[in-house]
Amino acid sequence: MNQTAVSVRGLRKAYGGFAAVDGLDLDIARGEVFGLLGPNGAGKSTTVEILEGHRNRDGGEVSVLGEDPGRPSRRWRSRIGIVWQNEVTPSELTVAETVRHFAGYFPNPRNPDEVIELVGLAEKAKARVAGLSGGQRRRVDVALGVIGNPELLFLDEPTTGFDPAARRQFWDLIRLLADGGTTIVLTSHYLDEVEALADRLAVVSKGRVVAVGTPATLGGRAHSKATVSWTGPDGRHDHLTDTPAAVVRELANCFGGEVPELTVTRPSLEDVYLSMIEQEAAA
């Protein structure tokens, strides 16, 4: 079996005279969680809509699960799942009725009761969707995204509106799906979410991919200088260095043991991402 779930070469899409996607290249392996980052207007949403088969492209080659999403077959559509940014769940039905109804659209659906359990809504199965909290309705959206037993799942800003506890529970659900072999494409403005979930990620700016890597190595992050900070008799000090361990040893010798308010930090994923976006904006 082809180990590439998504392959994109030279993708282009323009609206009038504006190039929303301008020669984008991308590869996503089967079974990985892949994050797409970029500011508003960078071309992420247009790219994902093309991959989902919901928007036509102007140029380039695209293969999703071995087929062209520009000519989607019924069988191909049954192999992908989508969790939209905005809620699409009917509010009049109960959770169980909704999930069972949508299961009927697919040739090989998952067991509706198991899916309801999977997304943490077993106790709400008989409750009407209209009466659920925002986070619970979002879980119904996820249930509808996975009920068809998709090989590839698109998640568009999946935890918008979640409280911190609900977000962490949702992360566990995504990890469970990934462990089961589902390929996941995640777009999110929450950098901690992408860092926690993504095996790899791409930064999109001005309609092109400007960097690809793991959360730990993106943009040379793993080799970035560290900042050693401490408090001395004359106040707070910050020292940028390639050898933080050596600096800490020297400080420990100077202080004769514990170093007051010692911290060692490297650039966060957010720091690296914002630096990339600023450089691209200035280019």
N, C-alpha and C positions, 0 to 999 in steps of 0.2 A: 504494500500500500504506500502511496505517496506520503512522505512524512511532512509535507508542507500543506497547511490548511488554507493559507491565504498567500497569494503571490500577486504583487502589483508592480507594473513597470510603466513609467512615464504617464501616470494618470493625470488627466486634465479635465477641468470643468470651469466654464466661465459663465457669468451672469451679466449680459450686456458687455461692457468693456472691462469688467472686473474678473480677474482670474482667481477664483476661490481655491482651486487646486491647480498647481502649476508644475507638472512633471514629477509627481510624487512616486517614490519607489518604496516598497515595503514587503517583508516576508514574515509570516507568523507560522511557527511550527505546530503540528498537531499536539494537543495535550498541554500546551503552555497557557499561562495567564499572561496576556499581553496588554500593557497599558498605553494609552494614547494621551499625551499631554500637549497643551498648547493654549495660548490666550484665545479669547473670543474673537472670531473672525479669521482664525488661522487656517481653517479648512478641515478641521476634525470631523465636524458633523456631516459635511458634504461627503467626505471620504467614506465614513461609516454607512451613510445612506446608500452610496453606490455599492458598497460591499454587501449590503443587505438586499440589494435588488430593488430598492425603492426610489432610485434616482438614476437617470441615464447619464453617461459620461460623454464628453466631447472627444476624448482621445485616450490612447494608452491601452495596455493589456491587463486584464484582471481575471484571476482564477480564484474561486472560492469553493473549497471542497471538490476541486477538479472540474468545475463548471464555470461558465461565464454568467455572472449575476445579471448582466444586461439582457440575457435571454433565459430567465428562470423557468425551470420546469416545475410541475406540481410536486414531483418527488424531491427535487432540490429544496424547495421551500419547507418541506417537512423535516429536513435535516438541520435546519437552523432554528434558533430561538432568539427572541428579542424582548428585552425589558426596556421599555421606552422611558424617557426622562419624565414625561407627564403620565399621570395615571390614566389607564384606559379600561379599568375594570367596571363592568356594569354594577350599579349600586343596588338594584332591586332584588337580586338573588342572594341566597346564602353563599357562604364560602364554598361549601361542598357542591352546591348546585352549579356554581360558576366553574369550578375546576372540572367537574364531570362533563359539563357542556362543552368546554373547550377541548377536552380529551377526544371528543368525537370527531374533531377536525383532522386528526392525525392517524396514519396507518398503523403505527406501533407506539401508542402512548404509554407512559408510565402509569402505574396504578394510582388513581386519584387520591385515595386515602393515604398512600405512602408519601405522595408529594405534599399533601396538607401537613402531614407529620414532619416531613423534611424541613418545611419552611416555618415550623413552630406555631402552627395554627390549629392543632388538633382540638384544643379546647374551644375554639371559635368556629368550628366546622358548621354548626347550625345557626350561626349569627349572620344577619344580613350585612352585606358589605358596607352599606350606608352607615351602619352603626359602629364601624371599626375606627380605631385611631389611625392617624396618618401613617405611622410606622407599620401597623397591621395591614393596611390597604396596600402598602408597598410590598409586603410579603406576598399578598395575593398576586400582584403583578409578577413577582418572581416565580410563583407557582405556575402561572400561565406561560411564562417563558420557558419553563423546563418540562411542562407536562408532555410535550411531544417527544421527549427523550432525545434532545438535539445533540448533534456532534459538535456544533459550534454555537456559542451563546454570546450575544451582544448585550452589554450592560452599559446604558447611557446614564451617567450620574445616578447610580442606583441608590445611594444613601442620602440624597438631598432631603432635608427635613427630619432626619433621624436624630434622636438624642444619642449621647456617647455610648450608653449601654447597648442600645439597639444596633448601632453601627458595628460594635464588636461582635455581637451575635450574628449579624449579617456576614461579617468576614468569615466566621466559622463555617457558615453555609457555603460560601464561595469556595473555600478550601476543600470542603467535602465534595463538591461537584468536580473540582479540578482533580482531586484524588481519584475520582471515578472515571477520568479520562476525557472529560469535556474540555474542549478548547474554549477559552474565554477571552473576549476582547472588551476591555474596560476603559471607558472614558470618565474622568473624574477631575474635579478641581481640588480635591482633598489629597495633598501630597503624601500625608501619612498613610492614607488608604492605599494609594498606589504602591508605596514602599512596602507595606505589609503584605500585599497580595500578588504583585506582579513578578513573574520570573524575569521578564525583560520589558522595556518600555521604549517608546519613540517620542521625541519632541518634534512637534510640527509648528512651523512658522512660515507665514507668507505662502502657504500652499505646498510646502515641501518638508520632507523629513530632514532635520538638521543634525540629529544625533540619535543613536540607538545604543542601548546597553542595558546592563542590569542596574537595579537601583543603587547598588554599592559602587559601581564603576562608571556610571554615566558622567561624561564630561571630565574624565580623569579624577573623579571624586576620591577614589581609593588611594591616590597618590598625592592628594592635596596636602598642603602644609597644615599642621595642627597649631592651635592656639593654646598655650599654657598660661593660665591666669592664677594669681595668688595675691594675698594681701600682706604687705610688709609694713614696717613702722612708718613709712612715708606714704602709705596709701595703696591703692589697687594697681597691679601691674599686669600687662598682657604681652606675651612674647610669641611671635610667629616663628615656627621652626619645622624642619624636616625630621628632627630627632627628639621628639618629646620625652622619651624615656631618659635620655641623657640629661635633659634640662631638669627633669624632676629629681634625678639623683643628685645633681648639683645643688638644687634648692634644698633638698633634705639634709645635705651636708652643711649648708649654710645655716639652716635653722636648727640643726642638731636633732632632727627627728621629723615630726609632723609639720607640714607646710600649711599655714593658715589659709583656709578657704580655697584650697587647690582645686582647679578644674582643668581638664584636658578635652578640648573639643575640635572636631573637624567640620568642614562645611556640611550642612544638612542637604538632603535632596532638594528642598525648597530653595536653599541658597544657590545651588548649582543651576537649577532650572531658571530662577529669576535672572541670574547672570547671563545665561544663554539667550533668554528672551530680550534682555536689554541690548546685548550685542547685535542680535538680529535686527532689532528695531532701528539701531543706529547705522546699520550697514546700508 
